[in-house]
Amino acid sequence: MNALQVELGERSYPIYIDSNIYNDLSYFQKHIRGNKVLVVCDSNTAQHYLQATLAMLSDYQCQSITLSAGESQKTLDTVSQIYDALMQYKFDRNCTLIALGGGVVGDICGFAAATFQRGVTFIQVPTTLLAQVDSSVGGKTGVNHPLGKNMIGAFHQPACVIADMSTLRSLPPRELKAGLAEVIKYGLIDDAEFYHWLNDNLQDLLALDTDKLAYTVTRCCGNKARIVAADERESGQRALLNLGHTFGHAIETAMGYGNWLHGEAIAAGMCMAARFSANSGFLAEEIVDSVVNTFKSVGLPTEPPADMTSEQFMDLMYRDKKVRDNVLTLVLMNDVGGAFLSSTFDTELLRTTLFQTLNK
């Protein structure tokens, strides 16, 4: 088993990475607070893992809630369903929530845990590749607003993360590919060696090679744990983890949450960030080609939706969480493994790049 530690002082926690551990009580026991446990999952996850999880937790006063699946459910109304269950079953501050599912479930459950009675314990059990390598680690929780992605939320660290490689076998191929977008992101940000390894091993990951998946999740979580430990609340370098996200979130918002999977939108967003970096004189054209070809080899989008306009893109990007006093900070690149933050980019060049990209 691979075990990592997110070093955050008294809020530090482990990430367990192995196969067939999602229903092993020994991984949960020392992290569960109190005797009351609420398992939060969605309809997709429930059919595969809920009954085994409830059986594993039979010594606790355990309840469950099954949410509708999909990004469109990431709303305050859905969080209220969790509050209703917690109130109905008379949960108090000495309780534990378990997020069993993908990134949407983790974000919703984490936000409910952050806000119920001003904060209760929760455990992340991510069952998708995207959640295992990214959203389950770092304490970002929240929901979407019709005008912007992840605009309502809180930082609330889990008690632990239990990443089970065996759960990836139940993923539809489209979800697995979407998860690889976040995997590739770590190589592009500051791990060129990993990026080159990925280009040699992406097809094995798509074929669900267990050892290579475990290595991949461990490498990504190690990178994220290091960045989060240095900048927990994204006051600086943690923002590098948003490579492609400002572009990608604009796509998700414009197209309606869930019509493009998060990883699909982020893949196109990273390609757009690379193109803009090249147009700004920071990145060589051959690197842009490499980035685009990497995403193409997985079967991920490399272009934004053709029916979006440059003005629509600009409007949505300037509603991003990284806007401060109407100044947008973008994550750009000067090489593979060389991401950096820029708030002094040429806005008109960005508008021109968007127009050219959308009108090919």
C-alpha positions in Angstrom: 0.0 0.0 0.0 1.1 3.6 -0.7 0.4 6.0 2.1 1.0 9.7 1.8 0.6 12.5 4.4 -0.8 16.0 3.7 1.2 18.0 6.2 -1.0 20.8 7.6 -0.1 20.8 11.3 -3.1 19.7 13.4 -5.2 19.3 10.2 -2.7 16.8 8.7 -4.2 13.6 7.3 -3.2 10.5 5.4 -4.0 9.4 1.8 -4.3 5.6 1.6 -3.8 4.2 -2.0 -4.4 0.5 -2.6 -6.9 -2.0 -4.0 -9.9 -3.5 -2.3 -9.8 -1.1 0.7 -13.0 0.9 0.4 -14.8 -1.6 2.6 -12.0 -2.4 5.0 -12.9 -1.0 8.4 -9.3 -0.8 9.6 -8.7 2.2 7.3 -11.7 4.1 8.7 -11.8 3.3 12.4 -9.2 5.8 13.7 -10.6 8.6 11.6 -14.3 8.3 12.4 -15.4 10.7 15.1 -18.4 9.7 17.3 -20.7 6.8 16.7 -23.0 8.4 14.1 -22.0 8.1 10.5 -23.7 9.3 7.3 -22.6 7.9 4.0 -23.2 10.2 1.1 -23.2 8.8 -2.4 -24.9 9.2 -5.7 -27.1 6.8 -7.7 -24.2 5.6 -9.8 -21.9 4.8 -6.9 -24.7 3.3 -4.7 -25.3 0.4 -7.0 -21.7 -0.7 -6.8 -20.4 0.2 -3.3 -23.1 1.3 -0.9 -24.3 -2.0 0.5 -20.7 -3.2 1.2 -19.9 0.1 2.8 -22.9 0.0 5.1 -22.1 -3.6 6.1 -18.6 -2.6 6.9 -19.9 0.2 9.2 -22.5 -2.0 10.9 -21.1 -1.3 14.4 -21.9 2.4 14.0 -25.2 4.2 14.0 -24.9 4.5 10.2 -27.3 6.1 7.8 -27.0 6.9 4.1 -28.3 9.3 1.5 -28.2 8.7 -2.2 -28.2 11.8 -4.4 -29.0 12.1 -8.0 -25.9 11.8 -10.2 -24.2 14.4 -12.3 -22.6 17.9 -12.1 -26.0 19.5 -12.5 -26.7 18.3 -8.9 -23.9 20.3 -7.4 -26.2 22.9 -5.9 -27.3 24.4 -2.6 -30.6 22.5 -2.9 -28.7 19.2 -3.0 -26.6 20.2 0.1 -29.9 20.9 1.8 -30.9 17.3 1.3 -27.9 16.3 3.3 -28.8 18.8 6.0 -32.3 17.3 6.1 -30.9 13.8 6.6 -28.5 15.0 9.4 -31.4 16.7 11.2 -33.8 13.9 10.6 -31.5 11.3 12.2 -30.5 13.8 15.0 -26.8 14.0 14.2 -24.8 16.3 16.4 -21.3 17.8 16.1 -19.7 14.5 17.2 -20.4 12.7 13.9 -18.7 11.7 10.7 -19.8 12.1 7.0 -18.3 9.8 4.4 -18.2 11.0 0.8 -18.4 7.8 -1.3 -18.1 8.7 -5.0 -16.6 11.0 -7.5 -15.7 14.7 -7.3 -19.2 16.0 -7.3 -20.2 13.8 -4.3 -16.9 14.8 -2.5 -17.4 18.5 -3.1 -21.1 18.4 -1.9 -20.5 16.2 1.1 -17.4 18.2 2.1 -19.4 21.4 2.0 -22.2 20.0 4.0 -19.6 18.8 6.6 -17.9 22.2 6.6 -21.2 24.0 7.4 -23.2 21.6 9.5 -23.0 22.8 13.1 -20.0 24.9 11.9 -17.9 21.9 10.9 -17.9 18.2 11.4 -15.6 15.4 10.4 -15.7 13.8 7.0 -13.8 11.2 5.1 -13.2 11.1 1.4 -13.6 7.8 -0.5 -13.1 8.8 -4.1 -14.2 6.2 -6.7 -13.2 8.1 -9.9 -9.7 8.8 -11.2 -10.4 12.5 -11.2 -11.4 12.5 -7.6 -8.6 10.3 -6.5 -5.8 12.4 -8.0 -7.3 15.8 -7.4 -10.6 16.9 -5.9 -10.5 14.6 -2.8 -7.2 16.1 -1.7 -6.7 19.6 -0.4 -10.0 20.5 1.4 -11.7 22.5 -1.4 -15.5 21.9 -1.0 -18.4 23.6 -2.6 -21.2 23.9 -5.2 -21.8 25.7 -8.4 -23.9 28.8 -9.1 -25.7 29.2 -12.5 -23.4 32.1 -13.3 -20.1 30.5 -12.2 -18.4 27.2 -11.3 -17.5 26.5 -7.6 -18.4 30.0 -6.5 -20.0 28.9 -3.2 -17.7 26.8 -0.9 -15.3 26.5 2.0 -11.9 25.0 2.8 -12.5 22.0 5.0 -9.9 19.2 5.1 -11.0 15.6 5.3 -9.9 13.3 8.2 -8.4 11.0 5.6 -8.6 10.0 1.9 -9.1 6.3 1.0 -8.3 5.8 -2.8 -9.2 2.3 -3.9 -7.8 1.3 -7.4 -10.4 -1.4 -7.7 -13.2 1.1 -7.9 -11.8 2.5 -11.2 -13.0 -0.7 -12.9 -16.6 0.4 -12.6 -15.9 3.7 -14.4 -17.3 4.3 -17.9 -14.5 4.9 -20.4 -15.5 8.5 -20.8 -15.1 9.1 -17.0 -11.7 7.4 -17.0 -10.5 9.6 -19.8 -11.8 12.7 -18.1 -9.8 11.8 -15.0 -6.6 11.6 -17.1 -7.0 15.3 -17.9 -6.2 16.1 -14.3 -3.4 13.5 -14.3 -1.7 15.2 -17.3 -2.1 18.6 -15.6 0.3 17.6 -12.8 3.0 16.9 -15.4 2.4 20.1 -17.2 2.5 22.2 -14.0 5.9 21.2 -12.5 6.7 17.5 -13.2 8.1 17.2 -16.6 9.5 13.7 -15.9 6.0 12.5 -15.0 4.6 14.1 -18.2 7.0 12.1 -20.4 6.3 8.9 -18.4 2.6 9.5 -19.1 3.1 9.9 -22.8 4.7 6.4 -22.7 2.0 4.8 -20.5 -1.3 6.5 -21.2 -2.7 3.5 -23.1 -1.8 1.2 -20.2 -3.7 3.5 -17.9 -6.7 3.4 -20.2 -6.4 -0.4 -20.1 -6.6 -0.2 -16.3 -3.2 -1.5 -15.4 -3.5 -1.6 -11.6 0.2 -1.0 -10.8 0.5 1.9 -13.2 -2.8 3.4 -11.9 -1.5 3.2 -8.3 1.8 4.8 -9.3 -0.1 7.5 -11.1 -2.5 8.3 -8.2 0.5 8.3 -5.8 2.5 10.6 -7.9 -0.4 13.1 -8.4 -1.4 13.0 -4.8 2.2 13.5 -3.7 2.5 16.6 -6.0 -0.8 18.0 -4.7 0.0 17.3 -1.1 3.2 19.2 -1.4 1.6 22.2 -3.0 -1.4 22.2 -0.5 1.0 22.0 2.4 2.8 25.1 1.2 -0.4 27.1 0.4 -3.5 25.6 1.9 -5.9 28.4 1.1 -4.6 29.3 -2.4 -3.0 32.6 -1.6 -0.2 32.0 -4.1 1.3 28.9 -5.6 -1.6 26.6 -5.1 -3.3 28.5 -7.9 -1.0 26.7 -10.3 -3.3 23.7 -9.8 -5.8 25.6 -11.8 -3.9 25.3 -15.1 -6.6 25.4 -17.8 -9.4 25.7 -15.3 -10.3 29.4 -16.0 -10.9 28.4 -19.7 -12.5 25.1 -18.7 -14.9 26.5 -16.2 -16.1 29.0 -18.8 -16.9 26.0 -21.0 -18.7 24.1 -18.3 -20.8 27.2 -17.3 -21.7 28.1 -20.9 -22.6 24.5 -22.0 -24.6 23.7 -18.8 -23.0 21.8 -16.0 -22.5 18.1 -16.9 -22.9 18.4 -20.6 -19.1 18.5 -20.8 -17.4 16.5 -18.1 -15.1 18.6 -15.9 -12.0 16.7 -17.2 -13.1 17.3 -20.8 -13.5 21.0 -20.3 -10.2 21.2 -18.5 -8.4 19.3 -21.3 -9.6 21.9 -23.8 -8.8 24.6 -21.3 -5.2 23.5 -20.9 -4.8 23.4 -24.7 -6.2 27.0 -24.8 -3.8 28.0 -22.0 -0.9 26.6 -24.0 -1.9 28.4 -27.2 -2.3 31.7 -25.3 1.1 31.1 -23.7 2.7 30.6 -27.1 0.9 33.7 -28.6 2.2 35.7 -25.6 5.8 34.6 -26.5 6.3 32.3 -23.4 6.0 28.9 -25.0 7.4 27.2 -28.0 5.0 26.1 -30.7 6.3 22.5 -30.6 5.4 22.3 -26.9 1.8 23.4 -27.8 1.7 20.6 -30.4 3.0 18.1 -27.8 0.3 19.2 -25.3 -2.5 18.9 -27.9 -1.3 15.5 -29.1 -1.1 14.2 -25.6 -4.8 15.0 -25.0 -5.8 13.7 -28.4 -4.1 10.4 -27.7 -6.5 9.9 -24.7 -9.5 11.0 -26.8 -10.1 14.2 -24.9 -11.3 17.5 -26.5 -8.5 20.0 -27.5 -10.8 22.7 -28.7 -13.6 24.7 -27.1 -17.3 24.4 -28.2 -17.6 26.0 -31.6 -20.8 27.8 -30.6 -19.2 29.9 -27.9 -18.2 33.4 -28.7 -15.0 35.2 -27.6 -17.1 37.8 -25.8 -19.0 35.1 -23.9 -15.7 33.5 -23.0 -14.2 36.8 -21.7 -17.4 37.5 -19.7 -17.3 34.1 -18.0 -13.6 34.2 -17.4 -13.9 37.5 -15.6 -16.4 35.9 -13.2 -13.7 33.4 -12.1 -12.7 33.1 -8.5 -9.2 34.2 -9.4 -10.4 37.7 -10.3 -9.3 40.3 -7.7 -10.4 43.9 -8.1 -11.4 43.1 -11.7 -7.9 41.7 -12.4 -7.8 38.1 -13.7 -4.8 35.9 -12.9 -4.2 33.1 -15.4 -2.0 30.0 -15.2 0.3 30.0 -18.2 3.3 27.9 -19.3 6.9 28.5 -20.4 7.7 24.8 -20.8 6.4 21.4 -19.9 6.7 21.4 -16.1 7.0 25.2 -16.2 3.6 26.7 -15.2 3.5 30.2 -13.7 0.9 32.8 -12.6 0.3 35.9 -14.7 -2.0 38.9 -14.0 -0.1 41.2 -16.4 -0.9 39.4 -19.7 -2.2 41.3 -22.7 -6.0 41.3 -22.4 -6.5 42.2 -26.1 -4.2 39.4 -27.1 -6.3 37.1 -25.0 -9.4 38.3 -26.8 -7.8 37.8 -30.2 -6.6 34.3 -29.2 -10.1 33.4 -28.2 -11.6 34.8 -31.4 -9.1 32.9 -33.5 -9.6 29.7 -31.6 -13.3 29.8 -31.8 -13.4 30.8 -35.5 -11.1 28.2 -37.0 
